[in-house]
Amino acid sequence: MTGAITFENLHAFYGQSEILHGVNMQVEAGSVACLLGLNGMGKTTTLRAAMGLVDRTEGRILLDGKELGGPTFRRSQMGITLVPEDRKVFANLSVRENLEVARAMAPRDAAFDIAAAVEIFPRLGERMEQKAGTLSGGEQQMLVVARAMLVNPRYMMLDEPTEGLAPTYVEAIRQSIEVARGRGIGIILVEQSLPLALAVGDHFHIMENGQIVRSFTRAEALAEPAAIERLLTVS
Ligand SMILES: Nc1ncnc2c1ncn2[C@@H]1O[C@H](COP(=O)(O)OP(=O)(O)OP(=O)(O)O)[C@@H](O)[C@H]1O
């Protein structure tokens, strides 16, 4: 099954403040779209708006042709999930229990199971009985990404998943994104590291002041990464 998530003229508000001023973007299933931009331009708000976590929106988001709406759990049931920046694990539950909670939210016959998660993140497999709150930051990030994949979403949004991580963890996250894409998941990646974005992205969208101002295909980005870099530099 192919499909796409489509943002159509999306406006988002926190109270009286309009943060997004008409975001237009389409992300195909089985592809990775990188959302790039300076701090405060609206990347996180775009992801939160898709999950119904802002005060109000205008415009619409279509998920495989169906309008995304309702409370967050409903949107998650429709097939979209967000890995937020804050890396929240259930600190007092073991790694295994954290994974089981996520798996229980997926259809029973869903393809991606705990064994598949451990295959991508062997480090988690070595720590199944350890309390999640005692994992290192990088291990906790692996756990939240594994949990997001266990819900078996059609679309997965990752908000700065590699921020502050050591290179081995960055590499594990990169691999998990490749695996998710290979499984046909559509991915929206907010990422500060341009090298990582260039390593995995199929499309690149630059946000400025609550809008997407430039988009690049992978071929364009690889031909002229300096053009993207300039857009991400404070002048
Ligand atoms: N809960 C909130 N209430 C009011 N304004 C908010 C709220 N969250 C974010 N904003 C504002 O919305 C704007 C966009 O923030 P957002 O977090 O989406 O940017 P970003 O591009 O993800 O940047 P960063 O890389 O710093 O996270 C900022 O001006 C921010 O101050």
The ligand as a Tripos MOL2 file, in Angstrom:
@<TRIPOS>MOLECULE
LIG
   31    33     1     0     0
SMALL
NO_CHARGES

@<TRIPOS>ATOM
      1 N1          3.6490   26.2100   24.0650 N.pl3     1 LIG1
      2 C1          3.9400   27.3380   23.3940 C.ar      1 LIG1
      3 N2          3.2860   28.4890   23.6560 N.ar      1 LIG1
      4 C2          3.5610   29.6220   22.9810 C.ar      1 LIG1
      5 N3          4.5010   29.7240   22.0060 N.ar      1 LIG1
      6 C3          5.1860   28.6330   21.7180 C.ar      1 LIG1
      7 C4          4.9450   27.3770   22.3790 C.ar      1 LIG1
      8 N4          5.8040   26.4550   21.8560 N.ar      1 LIG1
      9 C5          6.5300   27.1070   20.9100 C.ar      1 LIG1
     10 N5          6.1670   28.3970   20.8220 N.ar      1 LIG1
     11 C6          6.7500   29.4070   19.9160 C.3       1 LIG1
     12 O1          6.5700   28.9550   18.5850 O.3       1 LIG1
     13 C7          7.6930   29.3250   17.7760 C.3       1 LIG1
     14 C8          8.1880   28.1040   17.0420 C.3       1 LIG1
     15 O2          8.7200   27.1770   17.9850 O.3       1 LIG1
     16 P1          9.1470   25.6930   17.5710 P.3       1 LIG1
     17 O3          9.5360   24.9770   18.8400 O.co2     1 LIG1
     18 O4          8.1180   25.0860   16.7180 O.co2     1 LIG1
     19 O5         10.4460   25.9590   16.7070 O.3       1 LIG1
     20 P2         11.5430   24.9830   16.1780 P.3       1 LIG1
     21 O6         11.7660   25.3460   14.7530 O.co2     1 LIG1
     22 O7         11.1850   23.5800   16.4830 O.co2     1 LIG1
     23 O8         12.8000   25.4210   16.9940 O.3       1 LIG1
     24 P3         13.7710   24.6490   18.0230 P.3       1 LIG1
     25 O9         14.8180   24.0670   17.1630 O.co2     1 LIG1
     26 O10        14.2690   25.7780   18.8740 O.co2     1 LIG1
     27 O11        12.9380   23.6560   18.7690 O.co2     1 LIG1
     28 C9          8.6990   29.9730   18.7180 C.3       1 LIG1
     29 O12         8.5920   31.3630   18.5590 O.3       1 LIG1
     30 C10         8.2330   29.5370   20.0840 C.3       1 LIG1
     31 O13         8.5460   30.5030   21.0510 O.3       1 LIG1
@<TRIPOS>BOND
     1     1     2 1
     2     2     3 ar
     3     2     7 ar
     4     3     4 ar
     5     4     5 ar
     6     5     6 ar
     7     6     7 ar
     8     6    10 ar
     9     7     8 ar
    10     8     9 ar
    11     9    10 ar
    12    10    11 1
    13    11    12 1
    14    11    30 1
    15    12    13 1
    16    13    14 1
    17    13    28 1
    18    14    15 1
    19    15    16 1
    20    16    17 2
    21    16    18 1
    22    16    19 1
    23    19    20 1
    24    20    21 2
    25    20    22 1
    26    20    23 1
    27    23    24 1
    28    24    25 2
    29    24    26 1
    30    24    27 1
    31    28    29 1
    32    28    30 1
    33    30    31 1
@<TRIPOS>SUBSTRUCTURE
     1 LIG1         1 GROUP 0 **** ****
